[in-house]
Amino acid sequence: MTAPGVTGPHGSVTGVRIWDGERDLGVGTVRWADGLITEVTPGGGPETGLSLVPGLVDTHVHLLGFAGGRDRVKGFDTFSWPLVTEVQEQALHGAANAQRAMRAGVTTLRDLGADETQAGIARVFDGDILHGPRLLASGPVGMTAGHLDLFTPRAVKDRPPTADGPDACRALVRRWARAGLTGIKIYSSGGVLSMGDKVGWRNHTRAELAATVDEAHALGMRVACHTHSAEGIDIALAEGVDSIEHGTGLTAEQAARMAGGPVTIAPTLLINDMIARAEVPVSAEAQEIAAALMEHRDTALREAAAAGVPFVLGTDANGYFLEFGDQWRELVRMVEVLGYGPEQALRAGTSVAARALGLESVTGSVRPGLGADLVLMRGRPWERAADLRVEDVAAVVCRGRLASGALPG
């Protein structure tokens, strides 16, 4: 029998205030074995003053970025670093970024620009070769001269794959499925950081998008759609995507259609704030695009949240602009922009986000049978937005093993 507080395949914490992903359960005890929660019970010893919440679920990240932190990029920007860094080295940075997120309390990630590299990292974590968070890898299906393609300078010949025509789109979906990826990312507008891009530009025809979504769903893969424009959101909803990424051009009519439905929005608030204010090194073009989007975004998204549109945590973190651990800051920004209370924001980053990824029977809540992905915190973050801070993370358990800090007892 493992002693209380030990974190290997078996462990427990007692005397902590439990928030289970939906509500405050009061002070109690949580036990786990073989990576799964086995018991959630009231009482069980003197209070420690700590709170326990589920690990965060970030539905939109990019792991293959420089993992040394913003202050150590040594002149590499988000465009040039992938071009001068071997993919084998990038994979190590990706694993390091994921582990950094885990130690900060983000125990599930979805990479929305993945290829065989991130799928391999996910298998290494799943096989417990390295201790890492739950990782879903979604492969991009973009067109030549589309938002994705415009991240690579035009003179570079060795480019990420694109797909032109419905058959090519289906073929790329199948490639990602064969490689072990679990989702697909599409584009129905231009973007902010891509070079020479325009938000209003069409990305893929309706026939191409329809073929991509159909093929992905036929293979059991969820489809996330990057879009900043109202037209792009209309197209995404019409084609049956599972989530909207960014969604800055959302209209009131679209919000009414989405209210209470299954399609979620990951608003990626902080990164667009940072670009619009040039708080990070960006081109004047990117700053101008982001600033124009900001004129509409906050009011539109706040009204959509009030109407019942489901929002989830999605940061667009890549370690260069947003670092891994900034997910807590994104939750605070959701409180400020969307008008959420702290509990609603925490749901958006745990149980609601897990459900959006189809992981509600795996993680995102504290209940028996789910994975032991747990964060012990000082304060009560579901009551006070000021407690939604990475600095208040006292310990993290991921897949039943201690990832950072120390447990009481």
Disulfide bonds with the S-S distance in Angstrom:
none
